Amino acid sequence: MIMRSNQRKITFCVCFSVYLFSRIHVLGFIQQSTRLCRRGSCSGYINPQHLSSQETHLLFDEEDDSQAKKTSSFYLQDPKRSKTNQEAIISKNPLVNQLYEMRKLIQSCPELWIHLAKLYPQGQALYDVHSCDETIDLKFADMKTYILASASVFQKFGVCKGKNVAIFGENSAYWLLCDHGIQYAGGASAVRGADASPDELRYIYNHSDSAGVVILQGPKLLQRLIQDAKKKGFSSHSPLGFENEKHGPVRHVILMHKESKSTEDIKSITQSIDSTAATVQVHLYKDLLESAIQQRVYDNMESPVLTHDDLSTIVYTSGTTGKPK
């Protein structure tokens, strides 16, 4: 996956976090990384132009496996394997066969990274130059570690199966790590861009039943929310105006980026919250992630069993003609 920036416009060069439930198009990551890699060719990657029509059909089309085997001349039986342990061989390219088998095993989006780390540990998985505070350049083996660490961070804040977390920010490497970390912990994300109005963001936080945790783009949005909440007279126990009946006011605010602000600048912003609201804690996502990796807290993490039927994300409309839907 490669993220590029054209001035302020960030483009994901893959499908939207691979939000496909019954079939996950895992090859899309490999295709786009190959096509757009600015560092030359990556060994072990598939050039999409080299895929036959049968291979493309079997890797991407919504057709049941039994029918696919009947219709494809690329489905071969390996005489060296027993009939009870027969792997589908749909191509003379072993990498295509591995991807074909992998897509049948994956039940959730973040699981993708666990499997790809086994197949392509040193392949480039994520490259983000402009949208984070620093360049993010991760191999598939790194992505597995980061996703597990991210999941452990959210489990620490009580995220589990059935819990939702609001993410109010723009596309970036950290956005993806937050989103898939939440899902791997068993939760679901409720997402909206940072440019939405404070009232719209508060509505989404409330409507989605976000569980006491909100992820923000950075200190600029945090400051805007604090100022707007004071202006509109929100009580001191809810200094951002984020609260809902099920979980009460937000307790943890996670900033994805520092946005060129110093640590002292961010402390100054957080100090502007009424001192009686001591239950609200502000964290930097990078600090949480690095701490989890250094301490390897994810080694003993218990991950919930996820299936295609579990909630993955909640996406809202812009709300330009009324409340977001």
N, C-alpha and C positions, 0 to 999 in steps of 0.2 A: 504494500500500500504506500502510495506517495501522495503527499499533500503539497500543493503549490499555492502561491499567493500572487495575485495580480492586483497590485496596490492593496486595497482592503478586502478584496473578494477572495475568499478561500474556497478552493474546489477540492472535494474528495474525488480521487481518481478510482473510486470503487463504488459499488452500490451502497446505499445508506446503511452502513454498519451491518450489511448482509442480513437485513431484517426479512428473511424468508423463512417461514416456519416449517412447512412440510418438506421443503427441499432447500438446502443451503448451497448456493453456488460457489463452492470453495475455489474453483478454478479462476473465478473472477479476480481474486487477489493476485494469483500467479500471473495471469494474463496482463493485468494493468502494470504490475511491477516490472514485467519484462518490457512492455511497450514504452514505458515512460522513464525507466531507470537512466538517470543522467550520468551514471558512472560506467556505462558500457554494459556488455552482456553479463548475465549472472549464470554461472554454470549450474545445471540441474533444473533450470526453469524451462517452461514450455513456451515456445513462440506460437501464439494463437493462429498465425498464418499457416503453421505446419500441421494443424489439426485437420483430419479428414472430416467430411460431413457426418459420417457415422459416429466418429468420436465426439464431435460437438453435440450431436443429437443425444447420445447416451449420457454425457456429462451435464447437460443443461435442460433437456426437455422433460416435461412432467409426464413421464410414461412409466408404468410399473415395470419392475425388473424382469419379470418373466416374459413380458411382451418384447422388451428390449433385446433379450437374449435371442428370441426367435427371429427378429427382424434384422439383426445386425450380423453382417458377415465377419465382423471383428470379434465376435464372442467365440473364443476358442477354449477347448478343454486341454488342460495340461496333463499329459499321460503320467507325469511323475508324481501327481497328487492323487490321493485316494478320493473316492466319490463322496465320502462323508466330510472331507476337509478340502473341498474343491473351491478355489478362489476364482472369481470371475475374471477372465482375461479378455478384455474387449479390444485390445490393441497390442501391436508389437512393441509399443513404447511402454516400459514398465511404470513410468511416472503417471501415465494416464490411468493405468490399472489401479495404482495406489489411490489416486484421487477418486476414482469411481467407487472403490471400496469404502473410502473414508466418508463420503457423503451419505452412505447408508448407516453409518454409525453415529453421526453427530445429531444430538438432540437439542442443542441450544447454540446461540451465536458464539459465546466465549469459548465453547468447547473446540471451536475451530483452531484456536491457537495452540491448544494442548496437542492436537494431532499433527499440526504443521510443524511444531517444534521437533517431533520425532522424524518427520520426513525430510525437512529442510532446516536443520538447526542453524546453519550459517547463512541461510538466504536472507536477503533484506526484506523485512516485513513492514517497517514503518519509517518514513522519512519526512519530517516536518521542519522546514527551514524558518518560516516567518511567523507562524501563529502562536508559538509558545515563547517563553522568556529566553530560551536558548534552543539551539538545533537539537531535535530529537531524531536519533538514528539507531534503530533497534533491529536486531536479527530475530528470526522466529524463536530461537531459544530464549532470547531476552524477553520477547513478548509474553511467553509463558510465565516467566518469573514476575513480570510487571502485572499481569492480569491476576495472578494468585495473590500478590502483595496488595493490589488494589482491593480485591475481594476481602482480604483479611482486615483492611482498614474499615470497610463498611460494616463488616460483621461486628467490629469493635463498637460501632455506633448503633448497634441493635438491628441492622438490616438483615432480614432473613426472608424466607418464603412468605409471600403475602404482604410484604412491606414495600411501599413505593418511595422513591426519592426524586425530588425535583432538581433538574439541571437547567439552569438559565445561563446559557453561554453560546459562543460561536464554535464552529467546527475547528478542531485542533487535535493534535495527538493526545493531549490530556483529556479532552472531551471523550474520545474513544475509550481511553483507559478507565475513566470514571464510569462510563456507561456499561462496559463489559465487566468491570469489577462489581458493580451493583448486581448485574444479572447472575454472575457466577456465585455471588453470595446468596442468591435465591430471590432477590428483589426485582423490581421493575422501575424503569426511569420514566419520569414525566418531563418532557423536554419543550423548551421554548428559547428563542434567541434573546440575547441580552438587550436588544434594542426595543423590546416591548415596554409598554408603560408599566409603572409600578402597580397600578390597579389590576392590570391584566395578569401580571405575574402573581399577585396575591390571590386572584381568583383561581388560577391554575394550581397553586400550592394547596389551597383549600379544597377545591373540587377533586383533586387527585388523591386526597388523604395522605399527603406526604408525611412520612413518619419522623418528624422532628429534625430532619436533616435537609439542608438545601445547599446546592453547589452553584456558585456564582462565577461569572466570567473573571472578575477581579475586584480590586478595591474601588474602582470608579463606580461600578454598579452598586456596590455595598454602600458607598457614601450617598449615592442618589436615593437609595431606598431609605436610609436613615433620615435624611433630610425631608423626604416626602412623608414619612410616617409621623415625624414631629409636626409637620405642617398640618396634617390631617387629624392630629390629636389622638394617635394610638397610645394606649396605656404603656407605662414603663415596662410591664412584664412582656410586652410584645413590641420591642423597639423597631422591628422591620415591618410589622404588620402581617407577618406570616404566621398563621395559626389555623387550626381546624378543630372541629368538635371531637374527632377521634383521638388526636394526639396532642392537642393543645398548641402552645406557641413553639416556634422553632427553637431548638436547643444547640444545634451545631451548624455553623456556617463554614463552608469549605471554599476557599478561593483557588480557582484553577491557575491563575496567573498573577504575577506581581505588577504587570503593566508599567514597568520602569519605575515603580515606586520602591523606596527603600523600606527596610523593616521598620524603621522609626516612623516613616510616613503612614504605614499601615496601622501601627500601634496608635498613632494620633487619631486616625479615623475611628478605630474601635473604641477609643476612650470617649468619643463623643456620644456613645450609647449611654443612656441614663445608668448611673452607677447601681441603681436598685435592680437592674436586670442582670444580675451576676450569673444567671443560669445560661446565658447565651455565650458560647465560646466560638471564636474565629480561628480557623486553621488554614495553613497553606498546604495545598494538596501535595506539592513536591516534597515538603518536609515529612508529611505523613507516609508518603510512598517510600522515600529513602530510609526512614526509620524501620518500616516493615521489612524492607529488603535486607538491611544490615542485621536485624535481629532474627530474620528468617521465621517470623511468627506464623507464616503460612504452612510451615512444615507439619504442624499439628492441627491445621484447620480442617474442620469437618464441613464438606460441601454438600448441599442438598441435592437430591436426585431431581433433575429437571427433564421435562419431556416437551414435545412439540406443543402440547396443550397449555403449558404454563405461560402466564403473561410475561411479555418481554419489555414492551415499552408503550407509553401512552403519548400520542402525538396530537397536539391541538392546532386548530386553525388560528389565523392571525387575529381574529376578533374585530376586524375593521368595521363590520356592520352590526356588532353586538358583542355579547360575551363569547369567548372562545368555545369551540365545540370539539 
